């Protein structure tokens, strides 16, 4: 009996260690709703820097628990319409924002796929990148919509040259999602939520996303159709790395 009790205590301790692997009430979104699609771009080379950002050791969406539960509710409503959320970025370690700042100031001119209209040195000043990002609180998100009835099989090929993020959808890097008029992280006026330079259909889908998120209290950022935050979630900003989720 004592052997069984010791084993049980050990199992509980291991379980608690797994549950407490994230600080501050954070959770892996996959543990709350595995049906939400994830394409965490800053853990890959498919982003404006062209490599994984500091702190992104795994392609996992990490958020505060309340945020995750709200996303789950949104996903359940979207599923009735054969739609799904697709997460591009969730919690962002502070070190990643510092990494972005260093990239913007390094004096090197790289690909203009994500910023066709602006020099990268101006992206902080113009409000496209934030040194103190709400993402680091766990209450800000970058996301889009996926039509589950469509062919979403095309994937990003790092060896291929794509048109910039404002180009027609067939010329841009594949997103595997509904065409919103620009690619994700497109630092261009066309990426502004209320841009008049997009089609009525693209404007419709942006509004569908805004309405779906608003039902759970999320507010859109006017310069980025993909960015939403939860008002009142508050600080502090965190800097723990995003590590692989334990199975």
Secondary structure, DSSP 8 states (H G I E B T S, - for coil): -HHHHHHHHHHHHHHHHHHTSSSTTEEEHHHH-TTSEE--GGGSS-SSSSS--TTB-S---EEEHHHHHHHHHHHHHHHTTTEEEEEEE----HHHHHHHHHHHTS------SS-SSS-GGGTTTTTSS-SS-GGGGT-EEEEEEEETTS-------TTS----TTS-TTTS---SS---SS-TT--SGGGSTT-SSS-HHHHHHHHHHHHHHHTTTEEEETTEEEEEEETT---------B-----
